[in-house]
């Protein structure tokens, strides 16, 4: 922990979106700005589909603070250097925009940053002090299950003998201390296995999980009581600071910000960090059985 008079650097916070999810990204940024209590600088990475009208809306609706807009052209030189000689990763990049999250987004920064998916909404005042003062190189959302690109439980388990991963890495909300942590050669190796192309939207997330497994002692998870998915059964989640409306949970997303469940608290919640865990087949099977028994109500 830094001493009381030490100046804490401003934290860079990034989102990535395109025209299709622009409105949702706006909501995510607004809720973050409302509840975050740290000194932050905001960035938005466009996927190349944002128009002049989108840029104008950003400037008009966030006139009280600046959002720096990037697009793939801004990171071209760094991206080309990363993809050069890594044909499998380059093939993935060409095939799926999600690859921008591990290639272009980190390339925007030379210092620690926080990444937030456009479908993450915040509901309570919070601080990232534990993250910024901690010893973890990466802190990621606990995804509750292993949404990795081999896709089926059996294939994820089988491929873990080829490429070990951490348990439950969800790349929708992560903190990265340094770009040096990213092993692009490992990413290229993973992309060279056909089994890891079974579900392409999760390949980028699988890269993160594998890199974290290589650096397990320096990897951590946000508490899944604070950064969490909204429950299908709509049971109260009183410790929640942020909800990730990913996948089928997008159907639970309130239509208006005013419809978000108010969890306002007079105190600022510090986001808690837990050690990352290595992927284990037995734990995955037990968790899968529990989800089936509860009919995925959680």
DODREN-740709 format. One record per residue (C-alpha): residue number from 1; residue in three letters; x, y negated, z. Coordinates in pm, 1 decimal, padded with zeros to 6 digits. Each point is the difference from the previous one (the first is absolute). Layout:
N
[atom NUM 'ala' [X Y Z]]
...
***
This chain:
298
[atom 1 'unk' [00000.0 00000.0 00000.0]]
[atom 2 'unk' [00131.0 -00341.6 -00088.7]]
[atom 3 'unk' [00047.6 -00251.4 00274.8]]
[atom 4 'unk' [-00260.9 -00270.3 00062.8]]
[atom 5 'unk' [00156.2 -00292.4 -00191.3]]
[atom 6 'unk' [00106.8 00203.9 -00301.6]]
[atom 7 'unk' [-00158.4 -00113.6 -00323.6]]
[atom 8 'unk' [-00191.7 00285.5 -00162.0]]
[atom 9 'unk' [00022.6 -00008.5 -00381.2]]
[atom 10 'unk' [-00321.5 -00038.5 -00191.1]]
[atom 11 'unk' [-00135.3 00337.1 -00114.0]]
[atom 12 'unk' [-00073.4 00055.5 -00368.6]]
[atom 13 'unk' [-00336.6 00170.9 -00060.8]]
[atom 14 'unk' [-00092.4 00141.5 -00339.8]]
[atom 15 'unk' [-00311.4 00120.9 -00177.2]]
[atom 16 'unk' [-00028.5 00149.7 -00348.6]]
[atom 17 'unk' [-00310.4 -00025.7 -00214.5]]
[atom 18 'unk' [-00140.3 -00028.2 -00348.1]]
[atom 19 'unk' [-00313.6 -00156.4 -00141.8]]
[atom 20 'unk' [-00209.2 00305.7 00094.3]]
[atom 21 'unk' [00071.8 -00030.5 00374.5]]
[atom 22 'unk' [00062.5 -00372.8 00023.3]]
[atom 23 'unk' [-00308.9 -00076.4 00211.3]]
[atom 24 'unk' [00090.8 00268.1 00252.0]]
[atom 25 'unk' [00357.7 -00127.2 00019.8]]
[atom 26 'unk' [-00135.1 -00347.3 00076.5]]
[atom 27 'unk' [-00199.8 00142.7 00291.0]]
[atom 28 'unk' [00302.8 00185.6 00131.5]]
[atom 29 'unk' [00215.8 -00313.0 -00008.4]]
[atom 30 'unk' [-00270.9 -00207.8 00168.5]]
[atom 31 'unk' [-00044.3 00243.5 00287.8]]
[atom 32 'unk' [00376.6 00032.9 00047.4]]
[atom 33 'unk' [00038.7 -00378.0 00007.7]]
[atom 34 'unk' [-00284.3 -00028.7 00251.0]]
[atom 35 'unk' [00128.3 00253.4 00252.7]]
[atom 36 'unk' [00378.1 00012.2 -00043.9]]
[atom 37 'unk' [00188.8 -00190.0 00272.1]]
[atom 38 'unk' [00350.7 00018.3 -00149.6]]
[atom 39 'unk' [00176.2 -00250.4 -00222.8]]
[atom 40 'unk' [-00042.0 00151.6 -00346.1]]
[atom 41 'unk' [00052.0 -00086.7 -00363.6]]
[atom 42 'unk' [-00247.0 00151.2 -00246.8]]
[atom 43 'unk' [00071.1 00156.7 -00338.0]]
[atom 44 'unk' [-00228.4 00154.6 -00258.4]]
[atom 45 'unk' [00136.7 00232.4 -00267.0]]
[atom 46 'unk' [-00225.4 00005.8 -00304.9]]
[atom 47 'unk' [00000.0 00305.2 -00223.6]]
[atom 48 'unk' [00002.2 -00211.3 -00316.9]]
[atom 49 'unk' [-00378.8 -00025.6 -00033.8]]
[atom 50 'unk' [-00059.6 -00315.9 00207.6]]
[atom 51 'unk' [-00113.4 -00302.4 -00198.6]]
[atom 52 'unk' [00035.5 -00375.7 00043.3]]
[atom 53 'unk' [-00343.3 00000.7 00165.9]]
[atom 54 'unk' [00125.3 00243.3 00263.9]]
[atom 55 'unk' [00300.1 -00222.8 00069.5]]
[atom 56 'unk' [-00224.0 -00304.6 00035.8]]
[atom 57 'unk' [-00221.5 00181.0 00248.7]]
[atom 58 'unk' [00300.6 00094.7 00208.2]]
[atom 59 'unk' [00113.1 -00361.0 00010.0]]
[atom 60 'unk' [-00347.1 -00134.3 00082.7]]
[atom 61 'unk' [-00109.1 00254.6 00260.4]]
[atom 62 'unk' [00330.8 00008.8 00185.4]]
[atom 63 'unk' [00077.7 -00370.3 -00005.8]]
[atom 64 'unk' [00103.7 -00000.5 00368.8]]
[atom 65 'unk' [00296.7 00231.2 -00064.5]]
[atom 66 'unk' [00203.2 00107.9 -00300.1]]
[atom 67 'unk' [-00022.4 00332.7 -00175.9]]
[atom 68 'unk' [00291.4 00069.3 -00232.2]]
[atom 69 'unk' [-00117.0 00185.9 -00308.5]]
[atom 70 'unk' [00224.5 00252.4 -00172.9]]
[atom 71 'unk' [-00056.7 00217.9 -00303.2]]
[atom 72 'unk' [00208.4 00277.2 -00163.8]]
[atom 73 'unk' [00191.7 -00256.5 -00204.9]]
[atom 74 'unk' [00155.2 -00145.3 00316.8]]
[atom 75 'unk' [00149.1 00334.7 00100.2]]
[atom 76 'unk' [00097.2 00120.2 -00348.0]]
[atom 77 'unk' [00378.0 -00010.8 00046.4]]
[atom 78 'unk' [-00007.0 00182.3 00333.0]]
[atom 79 'unk' [-00257.1 00249.8 -00130.1]]
[atom 80 'unk' [00208.0 00079.9 -00306.3]]
[atom 81 'unk' [00305.8 00055.1 00221.0]]
[atom 82 'unk' [-00199.2 00237.6 00222.4]]
[atom 83 'unk' [-00147.8 00200.9 -00289.2]]
[atom 84 'unk' [00319.8 00013.5 -00205.5]]
[atom 85 'unk' [00128.5 00357.8 -00006.2]]
[atom 86 'unk' [-00302.1 00127.2 00195.5]]
[atom 87 'unk' [-00216.5 00134.9 -00279.4]]
[atom 88 'unk' [-00249.6 00181.6 00222.9]]
[atom 89 'unk' [-00067.8 -00306.8 00211.7]]
[atom 90 'unk' [-00021.6 -00210.2 -00317.0]]
[atom 91 'unk' [-00255.6 00243.3 -00140.9]]
[atom 92 'unk' [-00205.4 -00033.4 00318.9]]
[atom 93 'unk' [00025.2 -00378.2 -00014.7]]
[atom 94 'unk' [-00131.9 -00000.5 -00355.7]]
[atom 95 'unk' [-00283.4 00236.8 00087.1]]
[atom 96 'unk' [-00135.6 -00148.4 00323.0]]
[atom 97 'unk' [-00023.8 -00359.1 00130.4]]
[atom 98 'unk' [00027.9 00129.7 00359.6]]
[atom 99 'unk' [00374.4 00045.1 -00062.0]]
[atom 100 'unk' [00029.5 -00378.3 00020.5]]
[atom 101 'unk' [-00048.9 00031.3 00376.6]]
[atom 102 'unk' [00339.8 00163.0 00044.0]]
[atom 103 'unk' [00184.2 -00161.4 -00292.4]]
[atom 104 'unk' [-00123.1 -00357.8 -00049.2]]
[atom 105 'unk' [-00140.6 -00095.4 00340.2]]
[atom 106 'unk' [00319.1 00070.9 00201.7]]
[atom 107 'unk' [00202.2 -00165.2 -00277.0]]
[atom 108 'unk' [-00161.3 -00332.8 00091.6]]
[atom 109 'unk' [00173.0 -00006.2 00338.1]]
[atom 110 'unk' [00351.2 -00003.5 00141.8]]
[atom 111 'unk' [-00121.8 00002.6 00362.8]]
[atom 112 'unk' [-00253.7 00199.9 00204.2]]
[atom 113 'unk' [-00355.8 -00013.3 -00125.5]]
[atom 114 'unk' [-00346.2 00136.5 00068.1]]
[atom 115 'unk' [-00209.3 00149.8 -00279.2]]
[atom 116 'unk' [-00382.2 00002.3 00016.5]]
[atom 117 'unk' [-00234.0 00175.7 -00244.2]]
[atom 118 'unk' [-00287.7 -00208.6 -00133.3]]
[atom 119 'unk' [-00252.2 00228.8 00175.6]]
[atom 120 'unk' [00139.8 -00059.1 00350.9]]
[atom 121 'unk' [-00213.8 -00243.0 00202.2]]
[atom 122 'unk' [00087.3 -00140.4 00342.8]]
[atom 123 'unk' [-00247.3 -00040.3 00286.7]]
[atom 124 'unk' [00192.7 -00104.2 00310.8]]
[atom 125 'unk' [00283.9 -00239.0 00095.8]]
[atom 126 'unk' [00333.2 00182.1 -00024.7]]
[atom 127 'unk' [00376.5 -00043.0 00006.8]]
[atom 128 'unk' [00281.7 00194.1 -00164.6]]
[atom 129 'unk' [00253.0 -00064.7 00276.0]]
[atom 130 'unk' [00054.3 00370.3 00073.2]]
[atom 131 'unk' [00070.6 00060.6 -00366.5]]
[atom 132 'unk' [00235.1 -00291.7 -00054.6]]
[atom 133 'unk' [00201.5 00051.7 00318.2]]
[atom 134 'unk' [00012.0 00378.5 -00026.6]]
[atom 135 'unk' [00267.8 00228.3 -00135.7]]
[atom 136 'unk' [-00207.5 00162.3 -00276.8]]
[atom 137 'unk' [00101.9 -00051.2 -00362.6]]
[atom 138 'unk' [-00351.7 00081.9 -00115.5]]
[atom 139 'unk' [-00334.1 00008.6 00181.1]]
[atom 140 'unk' [-00297.1 00141.8 -00187.9]]
[atom 141 'unk' [-00369.7 00063.1 00044.5]]
[atom 142 'unk' [-00094.3 00340.9 00138.8]]
[atom 143 'unk' [-00217.1 00137.2 -00278.3]]
[atom 144 'unk' [-00157.4 00276.8 00217.9]]
[atom 145 'unk' [00077.2 00252.5 -00272.6]]
[atom 146 'unk' [00264.1 00052.2 -00267.9]]
[atom 147 'unk' [-00126.9 -00172.1 -00314.4]]
[atom 148 'unk' [00298.5 00102.1 -00210.7]]
[atom 149 'unk' [00019.7 00060.3 -00371.7]]
[atom 150 'unk' [00018.3 00384.1 00002.6]]
[atom 151 'unk' [-00361.5 -00066.0 00111.0]]
[atom 152 'unk' [-00140.4 00326.8 00138.4]]
[atom 153 'unk' [00091.6 00107.8 00353.4]]
[atom 154 'unk' [00173.3 00307.8 -00139.3]]
[atom 155 'unk' [00203.1 -00190.1 -00259.3]]
[atom 156 'unk' [00100.8 -00269.8 00250.9]]
[atom 157 'unk' [00117.9 00276.8 00234.8]]
[atom 158 'unk' [00182.4 00188.6 -00277.2]]
[atom 159 'unk' [00182.3 -00306.6 -00128.2]]
[atom 160 'unk' [00108.3 -00100.6 00351.6]]
[atom 161 'unk' [00262.8 00276.1 -00027.2]]
[atom 162 'unk' [00138.0 -00181.0 -00307.3]]
[atom 163 'unk' [-00039.1 -00359.1 00122.4]]
[atom 164 'unk' [-00057.0 -00048.6 00375.6]]
[atom 165 'unk' [-00233.0 -00280.3 00099.5]]
[atom 166 'unk' [-00124.8 -00170.1 00312.4]]
[atom 167 'unk' [-00353.1 00060.4 00120.0]]
[atom 168 'unk' [-00282.2 -00227.3 -00116.6]]
[atom 169 'unk' [00190.3 -00283.9 -00170.2]]
[atom 170 'unk' [-00254.6 -00246.6 -00133.8]]
[atom 171 'unk' [00151.2 -00279.3 -00209.3]]
[atom 172 'unk' [-00301.4 -00228.3 00034.8]]
[atom 173 'unk' [00160.8 -00186.3 00289.8]]
[atom 174 'unk' [00374.3 00017.5 00064.5]]
[atom 175 'unk' [00291.3 -00203.1 00131.9]]
[atom 176 'unk' [00341.4 00034.6 -00163.7]]
[atom 177 'unk' [00313.0 -00143.8 00155.1]]
[atom 178 'unk' [00224.3 00025.1 -00306.8]]
[atom 179 'unk' [-00021.8 00104.2 -00364.2]]
[atom 180 'unk' [00320.2 00197.5 00055.5]]
[atom 181 'unk' [-00217.6 00257.0 00176.2]]
[atom 182 'unk' [-00167.6 00102.4 -00328.3]]
[atom 183 'unk' [00169.8 00296.5 -00166.2]]
[atom 184 'unk' [-00092.8 -00034.2 -00365.6]]
[atom 185 'unk' [00209.9 00303.1 -00095.8]]
[atom 186 'unk' [-00222.3 00208.8 00227.7]]
[atom 187 'unk' [-00307.1 -00155.0 -00161.2]]
[atom 188 'unk' [00134.4 00096.0 -00341.7]]
[atom 189 'unk' [00066.8 00355.0 00118.7]]
[atom 190 'unk' [-00354.1 00034.6 00137.3]]
[atom 191 'unk' [-00150.1 -00130.7 -00324.6]]
[atom 192 'unk' [00191.3 00270.3 -00185.2]]
[atom 193 'unk' [-00211.5 00279.1 00154.5]]
[atom 194 'unk' [-00327.8 00064.2 -00190.2]]
[atom 195 'unk' [-00178.4 00096.9 00324.4]]
[atom 196 'unk' [00040.3 -00355.2 00127.2]]
[atom 197 'unk' [-00205.2 -00126.7 -00295.4]]
[atom 198 'unk' [-00312.1 00189.2 00108.2]]
[atom 199 'unk' [-00158.9 -00321.4 00130.1]]
[atom 200 'unk' [00188.7 -00295.2 -00145.0]]
[atom 201 'unk' [-00153.8 -00277.7 00216.7]]
[atom 202 'unk' [00168.1 00155.2 00305.6]]
[atom 203 'unk' [00346.9 00048.0 -00149.3]]
[atom 204 'unk' [00128.4 -00338.2 00123.0]]
[atom 205 'unk' [-00127.5 00081.2 00349.9]]
[atom 206 'unk' [00182.4 00333.7 -00018.2]]
[atom 207 'unk' [00326.1 -00181.6 -00074.6]]
[atom 208 'unk' [-00038.4 -00201.6 00320.3]]
[atom 209 'unk' [-00075.1 00311.7 00203.2]]
[atom 210 'unk' [00308.7 00179.1 -00131.3]]
[atom 211 'unk' [00230.7 -00297.6 00057.1]]
[atom 212 'unk' [-00134.1 -00038.5 00354.8]]
[atom 213 'unk' [00075.2 00368.5 00065.4]]
[atom 214 'unk' [00364.4 -00064.8 -00094.0]]
[atom 215 'unk' [00006.9 -00281.6 00254.6]]
[atom 216 'unk' [-00232.7 00145.7 00262.7]]
[atom 217 'unk' [00172.6 -00159.5 00300.5]]
[atom 218 'unk' [-00049.5 -00346.0 -00150.1]]
[atom 219 'unk' [-00358.3 00057.3 -00117.9]]
[atom 220 'unk' [-00312.7 -00080.4 00197.9]]
[atom 221 'unk' [-00379.1 -00004.0 -00027.5]]
[atom 222 'unk' [-00254.9 -00258.8 00101.4]]
[atom 223 'unk' [-00243.8 00129.0 00259.9]]
[atom 224 'unk' [-00295.8 00155.7 -00181.4]]
[atom 225 'unk' [-00226.7 -00150.2 00264.7]]
[atom 226 'unk' [00098.5 -00349.7 -00113.2]]
[atom 227 'unk' [00069.9 00032.9 -00373.2]]
[atom 228 'unk' [-00258.6 00250.5 -00109.4]]
[atom 229 'unk' [-00259.7 00118.8 -00244.6]]
[atom 230 'unk' [-00361.9 -00087.7 00078.9]]
[atom 231 'unk' [-00183.4 00307.8 00122.6]]
[atom 232 'unk' [-00259.5 00160.3 -00225.1]]
[atom 233 'unk' [-00222.9 00054.5 00303.5]]
[atom 234 'unk' [00032.9 -00374.0 00081.0]]
[atom 235 'unk' [00095.5 00077.6 00360.1]]
[atom 236 'unk' [00152.7 -00293.2 00186.2]]
[atom 237 'unk' [00376.0 -00053.2 -00038.4]]
[atom 238 'unk' [00063.5 -00257.4 00274.6]]
[atom 239 'unk' [00380.6 -00012.1 -00036.7]]
[atom 240 'unk' [-00009.7 -00064.0 -00375.5]]
[atom 241 'unk' [00193.3 -00298.0 -00129.4]]
[atom 242 'unk' [-00017.4 00087.2 -00371.3]]
[atom 243 'unk' [-00215.9 00232.5 -00209.3]]
[atom 244 'unk' [00120.8 00160.4 -00321.3]]
[atom 245 'unk' [-00294.5 00053.2 -00235.7]]
[atom 246 'unk' [00181.5 00246.5 -00224.4]]
[atom 247 'unk' [-00148.0 00266.4 -00225.3]]
[atom 248 'unk' [-00355.8 00105.0 00082.7]]
[atom 249 'unk' [00007.1 -00228.6 00305.8]]
[atom 250 'unk' [-00036.4 -00290.9 -00241.8]]
[atom 251 'unk' [-00372.7 00080.9 00020.9]]
[atom 252 'unk' [00012.7 -00113.8 00364.8]]
[atom 253 'unk' [00132.5 -00343.2 -00094.6]]
[atom 254 'unk' [-00237.6 -00281.5 00107.7]]
[atom 255 'unk' [-00116.9 -00210.5 -00292.1]]
[atom 256 'unk' [00084.2 -00327.7 00171.0]]
[atom 257 'unk' [00268.6 -00103.5 00247.4]]
[atom 258 'unk' [-00274.8 -00107.8 00238.0]]
[atom 259 'unk' [-00120.5 00359.9 00012.3]]
[atom 260 'unk' [00330.8 00127.0 00137.6]]
[atom 261 'unk' [-00038.6 00135.3 00351.0]]
[atom 262 'unk' [00128.5 -00269.7 00233.0]]
[atom 263 'unk' [00267.1 00132.1 00229.5]]
[atom 264 'unk' [00125.4 -00341.5 00106.9]]
[atom 265 'unk' [00209.7 00021.0 00312.7]]
[atom 266 'unk' [00124.9 -00283.0 00221.8]]
[atom 267 'unk' [00341.8 00163.3 00004.6]]
[atom 268 'unk' [00244.7 00059.6 -00283.2]]
[atom 269 'unk' [00051.8 00369.2 -00068.8]]
[atom 270 'unk' [00357.5 00115.7 -00056.4]]
[atom 271 'unk' [00011.3 00269.2 -00265.7]]
[atom 272 'unk' [00141.5 00310.5 00165.0]]
[atom 273 'unk' [00264.4 00214.9 -00167.6]]
[atom 274 'unk' [00031.7 00378.0 00032.9]]
[atom 275 'unk' [00283.7 00224.9 -00123.9]]
[atom 276 'unk' [-00046.0 00151.9 -00344.5]]
[atom 277 'unk' [-00052.4 00377.3 -00010.8]]
[atom 278 'unk' [00130.9 00251.6 -00247.6]]
[atom 279 'unk' [-00260.4 00176.4 -00211.0]]
[atom 280 'unk' [-00098.4 00338.3 00146.1]]
[atom 281 'unk' [-00218.7 00252.8 -00179.5]]
[atom 282 'unk' [-00168.3 00131.5 00316.2]]
[atom 283 'unk' [-00099.6 -00347.9 00116.3]]
[atom 284 'unk' [-00140.1 -00075.2 -00345.4]]
[atom 285 'unk' [-00210.4 00316.7 -00001.3]]
[atom 286 'unk' [-00139.0 -00071.0 00347.5]]
[atom 287 'unk' [-00084.0 -00356.1 -00099.5]]
[atom 288 'unk' [-00166.7 00119.2 -00321.2]]
[atom 289 'unk' [-00211.7 00250.1 00191.2]]
[atom 290 'unk' [-00108.0 -00273.2 00240.3]]
[atom 291 'unk' [-00103.9 -00224.3 -00286.8]]
[atom 292 'unk' [-00208.1 00278.7 -00151.6]]
[atom 293 'unk' [-00166.5 00078.5 00333.1]]
[atom 294 'unk' [-00091.7 -00362.9 00052.6]]
[atom 295 'unk' [-00104.0 -00028.7 -00368.6]]
[atom 296 'unk' [00252.6 -00279.1 -00034.4]]
[atom 297 'unk' [-00206.0 -00232.4 00222.7]]
[atom 298 'unk' [00318.9 -00165.8 00122.2]]
***
